[in-house]
Amino acid sequence: MLFDINLDGKTPNYIQIKNYFKDMILRGMLQKSEKLPSTRELSSILKVSRNTIITAYEFLEDEGFIHIKKGRGAFVNEIHINRLDELTITWEDKLTDYAVKAEKLDIMKHEVLYKKGMISFKSIAPDENLFNMEDFKRAFLNRVSLEGNKILNYGYAQGYKPLIEYLIKYMESKGVNSQGKSILVTNGFTEGMDLILASLTSPKDTVITENPTHNTAIKLMKLHGLNIIGIDIDKDGMDIELLKEKLRENTVKLCYIIPSYHNPTSIVTPSQKRAEIYNALKEFEVPIIEDGFNEELRFTGAHIAPIAAMQGEGNSVVYIGSFSKILFPGLRIGWILGDNKLISMLESVKRSRNIHTSFLDQAILYEYLKEGNLEKYVKIIRKEYKNKYKFALNCAEKYIKYSSIYGEGGMHIFIKLKDLNARDVLNECVNKNVIFTPGDIFYVNGKGKDTLRLGISRNSIEEIEKGFKIIGEVIDSLHKVPLH
Ligand SMILES: Cc1ncc(COP(=O)(O)O)c(C=O)c1O
């Protein structure tokens, strides 16, 4: 028998030895009743302790691959995989329209990909170098030791109770009246939005959004088969007259809006405009789905209350929050605040889909939040991102010929070009190792071909300057190419 076991030093030796024999047995290289080498012999061949081999053999016996006869050795059991005639399915032919659409709308697959060495302005993910890992590690150890074993068991669909209570207080601190309302913890904004659309809309229903808007929200609305009406936005948010006109002309199910540091434009809708939007929708009894994902990243000016706070005791505004920008997107934790009855329905929908969001993650996050780490962290990132934003804005002014620059902060800059297609610019920039997000993906009606979003959160100052300069040079060189 050959023993080509190469112990790699990464996985425990007994596991590797056990897996080696399992593999040999499953592939028929070791047959029924064949004797395995003695523990003494194998330990000397592999230069590991006899105990390691004994443990490996015990596991093999436990898993039913061998039996050990006392004083005689270890023998292979009869393991037979009954190989049947093959059936090869063409899965592409079996897919639903939903799956086909999801793949088509998957920009991670169809847009320009990052390659090593490129300067990428595609992402608006936070800069992980700013994460305070020591605080996070402490939160992990404290909460796990406090909760004990049960934290790894099933939890509740609505969420981890201490986190829910924390979030209620957190929303109250934004001025929200929480009477008659509750919270559902979700896997980020994306799940929250999907649950709401699944629970409140049917295919062909009409919904209103800002135009442009968050591309993931557009994707979800399209996947739910909705008729999307985009309301153009100016430097202070939605065109209110257009909104009123569309409300008069259509039966609208709901309106999705991002009032603070809007994606992709970074626009902050002022308080007065928020009130006008709310009142216009109120007249037609249209609920608002308010996306507050980036609210905490206020760089200048006074705090602007979310529309969820402005509604007082009303219940027509459903607020979706997320920790993906102000903390850690990898945790995938967000929440929905809304009317008790709605949250109870959404809780059942969530339970039917994925039982609940990881309790371990929610518990650690709660511990982290409770210790005041969010406030501490947000203070730091606000300063960092603000400096970067100002620097990037200066670079845009200096290097890029634009028609407008939108927004007031956040992690990105949105630019409207002068008579140029941003995809033509991108195609040239890729050759010079610079990439960004073309703005058309944020529009619901094919507009925005002359726009681009430059995410700057993860770039160094040097990269921003170098990258913006290259984009500017490409724009200059293309300037005579007409828009198509
Ligand atoms: C407008 C908007 N809302 C919410 C999110 C966060 O989504 P999630 O919590 O699913 O990561 C993003 C992320 O880019 C966003 O742009």
The ligand as an ORCA input file, in Angstrom:
! r2SCAN-3c Opt
* xyz 0 1
  C     -28.806     54.066     -0.721
  C     -28.235     52.921      0.033
  N     -28.949     52.371      1.017
  C     -28.455     51.352      1.745
  C     -27.217     50.820      1.491
  C     -26.693     49.719      2.348
  O     -27.143     48.469      1.912
  P     -26.820     47.177      2.780
  O     -27.196     47.500      4.191
  O     -27.684     46.091      2.198
  O     -25.366     46.887      2.651
  C     -26.442     51.349      0.458
  C     -25.127     50.800      0.147
  O     -24.451     51.186     -0.747
  C     -26.972     52.424     -0.281
  O     -26.271     52.984     -1.267
*
